[in-house]
Amino acid sequence: MALKGVRVLELVGLAPGPHCGMILADFGAQVLRVERLGHHDPKWMARRKWSLALDLKRPQGADVMRRLCRQMDVLLESFRPGIMEKFGLGPEVLQKDNPRLIYARLTGFGQSGSLSKVAGHDINFLALSGVLSKLGRSSETPYAPLNLLADFGGGGLTCALGIVLALYERTQSGKGQVIDASMVEGTAYLGSFLWHSQNTVLWSQPRGQNVLDGGAPFYETYRTSDGKFMAVGAIEPQFYALLINGLGLNCDELPDQLSISGWKEVKKKFADIFAKKTQAEWCKIFDGTDACVTPVLSLEKAALNEHNRERGSFITDDDDNVSPRPAPLLSRTPAVPSNKRNPLEGGHTEELLQEFGFSKEEIHQLNSDKIIETSTLKANL
């Protein structure tokens, strides 16, 4: 796989950090997940990772961490700024030990600035990025689309990109560097299109009344007679004509497609028509056409969709849990995610410490001192 041979130490955190680590693991990196003793953190994105339970708050635990980092390519942490320094594990220490170490710091507001040490979640980072102001219906307050944009788009995915960029640069310089991945900035960067197009006709109206934010009848979702939904994205005139034809309407009898004053009338007409047939019936009408009309699928139905099944877009693990296949698909070195259950907390502690040069006596002492924790069951990858 593309990242084979890359060693990553991931300090357990909330969703963005584990997501970043999962991406690296899916594409071949050996990701060691450092768990907190006795916390039993969620393992939603621990696929293909190794688990090491270690108490970083005690000097002996920090010493173990420091020894491990001497052999690592990447350290991934998502604590508030200053926490790693309190442990004696800041970049100035670890990169002195290992100048090739890439030190990735994933936080909401970044490592500097007046908000850097303030608590926050996806919706807060999204709000400060400016992007949240563009999301929502015109008659409603702005709403966050789950915790996808800041946590995972501007956070985990952007941080993974930074790590890969730093790994590539290291092939030329031989040196590691610190990555300051702010979810506010990552989300804003993800929304660059909004800034570059904000003075165009696309955003000439208030929020919720434009082409791409639910204002236009040809870029909207509609309820079907069985309580399901269809998504319409017929922006181009030729696609719009196919949409109108599929709905059994005549373009000559409707306001011009881009006539904003007529959108409300047309949207109501579309809604009334979509409500007369089931989702399956609309799929039969529009499947195979360029009308840009698709069913809104549940997570379960997405995995069963014919197109997705043909491409193998979803995978099933040994416990019959379904999840998306890693993307993008590389032709020579595709990701090969594990289908085994997620590792038990501390399931690889002894094995990993031995691999990284700790003696059996040292491991026994660390265990006796409750610096590490080992699982009694064998963890699978």
URKAZI-V712187 format. One line per field, one symbol per residue. phi: phi as a letter, one per 40 degrees, with the letter a starting at -180 (. if undefined). psi: psi as a letter, one per 40 degrees, with the letter a starting at -180 (. if undefined). burial: + if it has 16 or more other C-alpha atoms within 10 Angstrom, else -. A space follows every 10 residues. Layout:
phi: ???
psi: ???
burial: ???
This chain:
phi: .cbdgcbbbb cdacdccdcc ccdccdchcc bccccccgcf cdbcbbdgcc bbcacccbdc ccccdccccc bccbbbbbcc dgcccccgbc cccccccacc ccbcbbbcbg cbhcbdbcca bdcccccccg cdccbhcccb cdbccfbccc cbccbdcccc cdcccccccc cccgbcacbb cccccccccd cddcccbccb cdbcbcdgbb cbbgccccaa bbcbccgcbb bbbcccdccc cccdcccgbb dccbdddccd cccccccccc ccccccbcdc cccccbdgbc cfbbccccdc cccccdcccc cgcbbbcccg cbaccdbccc ccbccbccbc cccccgcbdc dcccccgccc cccccccccf cbbbccbccb b
psi: idehehhhhh hhaadddddd ddddddeeih hhhhihhedf iifdfeheii hhhhgeeidd dddddddddd eidhhhifii hdddddeffi ddddeddgee hhhhhhidei eiidedeiii idddddddee ddeehiidei iiihgafddd dddecddddd dddddddddd dddeiaihhg hhdddddddd fddddeedei edfeiiheei defedhdegi iiiideeaii hhfgdidddd ddddddefih deeiiidehd dedddddddd ddddeeiidd dddddeheif efhiihiidd dddehddddd efeiihaeef hhiiiiiihh ddgiigiiei iiiiheeedd dddddfehid ddddddddef dihiieihii .
burial: --+--+++++ +++-++++++ ++++++++++ +++++++--- ----++++++ ++++++---+ ++-+++++++ ++++++++++ +--+--+++- +--++--+++ ++++++++++ +----++--- -+++++++++ ++-+++++-- -+-+---+++ ++++++++++ -+++-++--+ ----++++++ ++++++++++ +--+------ --+---++++ ++++++++++ +++++--+++ +++++---++ ++++--+--- ------+--+ --+--++--+ +-+++--++- -+--++---- ++++++---- -++------- --+-+----- ----++---- ---++-+++- ++++++++++ +++----+-- --+--++--+ +++++---++ +
